[in-house]
Amino acid sequence: MNHYVLSIVAYIKLEWLKQRTNKNHFAMKGQIYLVAQQAVYAELKKLSIPRTA
């Protein structure tokens, strides 16, 4: 029962977000993926700079 209720809540939140942003879920997924890739690349750049002691 808990999973059923949470799946309905997630669906409602997704529909609310679609209405608010005027984007479908594929566009939102792509936007989230792009931001995540940028964050990973920035972290990788930070890690690749050698530390000076």
C-alpha positions as CSV (number, residue, x, y, z in Angstrom):
1,M,0.0,0.0,0.0
2,N,2.8,2.4,0.8
3,H,4.5,2.0,-2.6
4,Y,1.2,2.6,-4.3
5,V,0.6,5.8,-2.5
6,L,4.1,7.0,-3.1
7,S,3.9,6.3,-6.8
8,I,0.8,8.4,-7.0
9,V,2.5,11.2,-5.1
10,A,5.5,11.0,-7.5
11,Y,3.2,11.1,-10.5
12,I,1.3,14.2,-9.1
13,K,4.6,15.9,-8.5
14,L,5.9,15.2,-12.0
15,E,2.6,16.5,-13.5
16,W,2.8,19.6,-11.4
17,L,6.4,20.2,-12.5
18,K,5.5,19.6,-16.1
19,Q,2.8,22.3,-15.9
20,R,5.1,24.7,-14.0
21,T,8.0,24.4,-16.5
22,N,6.1,23.7,-19.7
23,K,8.5,20.8,-20.5
24,N,7.8,17.2,-20.9
25,H,9.6,14.6,-18.7
26,F,12.2,13.8,-21.4
27,A,13.2,17.5,-21.5
28,M,13.4,17.7,-17.7
29,K,15.4,14.5,-17.6
30,G,17.8,15.9,-20.2
31,Q,18.2,19.1,-18.3
32,I,19.0,17.3,-15.0
33,Y,21.4,15.0,-16.9
34,L,23.2,18.0,-18.3
35,V,23.6,19.7,-15.0
36,A,24.8,16.5,-13.4
37,Q,27.4,16.0,-16.1
38,Q,28.7,19.6,-15.7
39,A,29.0,19.1,-11.9
40,V,31.0,15.8,-12.5
41,Y,33.3,17.5,-15.0
42,A,33.9,20.4,-12.6
43,E,34.8,17.9,-9.8
44,L,37.0,16.0,-12.1
45,K,38.9,19.2,-13.0
46,K,39.3,20.0,-9.3
47,L,40.7,16.5,-8.6
48,S,43.1,16.5,-11.6
49,I,44.9,19.7,-10.4
50,P,48.0,18.5,-8.4
51,R,48.2,19.8,-4.8
52,T,51.2,21.8,-3.7
53,A,52.4,21.2,-0.2
